[in-house]
Amino acid sequence: MTEADYFTLSHRENAYLNISCFVGQYPEYLESMLQHLAFEKLQHCDANIRRLASQALSLLSVFNPEMMVKTVLSALIEKCFSKALHIRHGAILGVSEILIGLSGHALENRQDILDSIMKSMGANERTILKDSEGHAKFRTHFEELSNQNYLPTVLPEDSDIMNELRNIIHRVEKERLYRGVGGEIMREGVCHLIFSLSTAKVQMDNGMSQQLFKNLLENFKHPKQEIQDEAAKAFKIYCETYYAGHAIEQSDHLVAEVTKMFEPS
């Protein structure tokens, strides 16, 4: 009651990314919170709420990784192809963030947002949060949990769910979900999924890796800056994951395509 009071919950980002985690550590609250975030808030009409809900799921995934995969992730994968834009966009964000959380990167990928939460509060407000004994103890416990990679245990590389997850982008393209109303927001969502797959170091064969790169190339050229920014963010970690430590020939497809970007039009 002292952690989740009117003051702490009145700041939306703090409610989703700090207080939800503190309350979610208790098993009697966790499952209902996951269900509400995944199947209510991820379908919210406000895209910012969908993003915050997906980030909260990323953080909460460490408390019960097995339940997250069985009851949330598998259901969200199919919702990525819903006819309703807000449902499929929220689902693809949810899948992406859960993958980040289960791979042990939830906290580091949320750190900028968590820091900005504290900066947006006044000095007295920050003091109240920092002086909370319960929150201080929880923080140490949560950092230990969130640094662990749970994927090999709950989402092995050869599992059916992992194969479905790898196939999301192919299905999005096959079902032409980039076209028409909502195509742009789906492009942003797919770029974030590529970022998540790369962050989690999900194994890809050459064909799948080339498909991700082709997708990023298309989004580099998109006229909307937000899509370009998401593609650039994903491309950095994509290269670090799938090309770092490998000898790249000058004739390599990636090198050839990137070189074209620097050529005068």
N, C-alpha and C positions, 0 to 999 in steps of 0.2 A: 504493500500500500504506500509506503514511503518512497519507493522508487518510481512507481507508475502513478503519480498524482496529476492534478490538473496542470501544474506548471510544466512538468517534463513532457506531457502528452500534447501540450498546446503548440509545440514546435513540430511541424509535420515530419521533417527529415529526422529529427531526434526520435520521434515516436516510432518510425519505421526501422531506423538503422541502429538505434541504441536500446531503447526500452523494450522493443520486441525481442531482442536477443536476451536481455536480462530475464524477462518473463518466460521466454521459450526454453530456458534451461530446466524448467520444472516439467516433468513428463505429463502431469495432469492438464497442462495448458497447451503443450506443444502440438499435438495432433490437430486440435480444433483451429489453432493459429495457422498451421500449414494449409489446411483445407480452405480456410477463409481467404488467405492470401492467393492461393493458386487458382481457386475456382470462383472467387468473387472479385477481388481487387485486380487481378491480372486481366479481367474483362471490363474494367472500368472505362467509361467514355473519355476520361482525361488521360492522355498518354503519359503525363508526368507521374500520375498515380500508378500506372502500369509499370513504369521503370522502378519506382520506389518499392513496389511489391516484389518485383523480380530480385532486386538487390537484397531485400529482407530475406527472401527464400534462400539466397546464396549464403547468407550468414547463419540462418537457422539450420541449414542442412547438416552441419557438423554434430548436432545433438542426437540425431538418429538417422544416419546415412541410409540404412537399409529401408526404413519406412519411407524416406524421401523418394527413393528409386521406385519402390513397389506401388505406393499409393498416389504419388504426385507426378514423377517424371514420365512414366509410361503413358499416363492419361494426357499429359500436356503435349507429347509428341504428336499425337493424332489431331489435337486442336490446332496445330500449326497450319492446317490446311482447311480450316473452317471457312465457310462462305462469308462469315461476318469478319470484317477487317479488324475490329478492336479485339476480337477473340484470338485470331491467328497471330496478330502482332504481339499481344500480351503473352501468348503461349511460347513464341519463339524467343522472347526476352527471358521468360521463366526458365526454359530449357537451357539457354546460354548461361544464365547466372547460377543455376544449380550445378552445372558442370564445373564452373569456376570454383564454387564452394567446396564441392567434393574433391577437387584436385589439390586443395590446400592453399588456395590463393584468394579466398574470400576477403580476408581482412586487408591485405595489401592493396587489392583493387578497390576497396572502399575507403582507404585511408584519406585520400584527398577530400572526399565528401565528408567524412567524419571530422576532419580538421576544420573544414569550412563551417560545419555546424557550430563548433565551439567559437569560431571567430565572429559568427553572426549574433552571438549572445552578448549581453552586457557583462561587465566584470563581476557583478554580484551573482548573476545567473551561473557563470562559469564556476565560481567558487562553490556554489551549492552542489553542483554536479561532481566536481572534483573531490569534495570533502565527504562524499557519500562512502561510508565504510563498506556497505554491501556491494556497491559498484566497483570499488577498488579490488576487492577479493575476486569478484566475478571476472574482471578484466584479465587477470593473470590466468585463471582457469580457461577462459575463452581463447586466449592466444595460443595456449597449448593445443587445444582441440582444433583450432582453425588452421594450424600449420601442418596438419597431417593429410596425407594423400589417401583418400578412401576408395579411389577408383578401382585399383586392382582387386579389392575385396567385394565391393557391391556392384561394380559395373566393369567386369572383365572385358578385354578387347574383343574376345570372340563371342560375347553374349548377344542375344537377339536384340535387346534394347540398345546396345551400343551400335549395332549394325543399322538399326532404324534411325538412330541419331545421326550417324554419318550420312544417311540417305536423305535427310531433310532438304538440303539445298537442291539436290537433283529433283526431288518431287515438287518443290516450289517452282522450279523452272519448267518442269514438264506440265504442271497444271496452270502455267502462265499467270502466276500470281503477281508478277511485276507489272502486268498490264492493267489499264483502266484506273479507276479511283482507288487510291491506296497503294499503288505500285511503288511510290517513292518511300513510304514508311516501311514497306516490306523490304526494300533494298537496305535501308538502315538496319533493320532487324537481322537480315542475313549477314551483313558485314560484322555485326556484333557476334553472331554465331561463329563466324570464321575466327574472330578474335578469341572466343572462348575455346574452340577446338584447339587452337594453337597454344593458348595459355595452359590448357590441360594436357598438352602433348599427346593428343589422341593419335594413334598410329594410322597412317594413310598409305595406300598403295600409290603408285605413280599417277594412275588415272584420276584418282580422287584429288590428289594434290594439285594436278593441273587444272581440274575443274574449279577448285577454290581460287587459284590464281587468275583464271579466265574471268571469274565472277568479279574479282577485285579490279581487274583491268577495265571492265565495263563501267564500274562505279567510279573509277578515277576520272572518267570522261563525262560523268553526269553533270549537268548544269547546276544542280543544287549543291551548295557548299557543304551542308550537313552530311550529305551522302559521301562526298569526297573526303571529309574529315574522318568519318567512320571507316572508310576504306583504307585511308592512310594509317590510322591507328591499328587496324587489323593486319595490314601488310608488314608492319615492323615486326610484330611478334610472330607472324607467319614465317618470315625469313629466318628469324632467330631459331625457331623450332625445327623447321624442315630443311634448312640449308646450312646452318652454322656447323662448322666442322667438316663440311664436304667440299671437295675440290669442284669448283664450278668452271666448266669450259667456256670460252668466249662464245662458242656457238650455242650454248645452252638457251633454251626457249625463254627462260626468265630474264637472262641478261639481254637477249635480243630485244625483247619487248620493252624492258625498262630503258634501254638505250634509245629506243624510238621516242620516248617521252621528252628527251633532251634535244631532239632534233628540231630545228626551226620549221614552223609550219609553212 
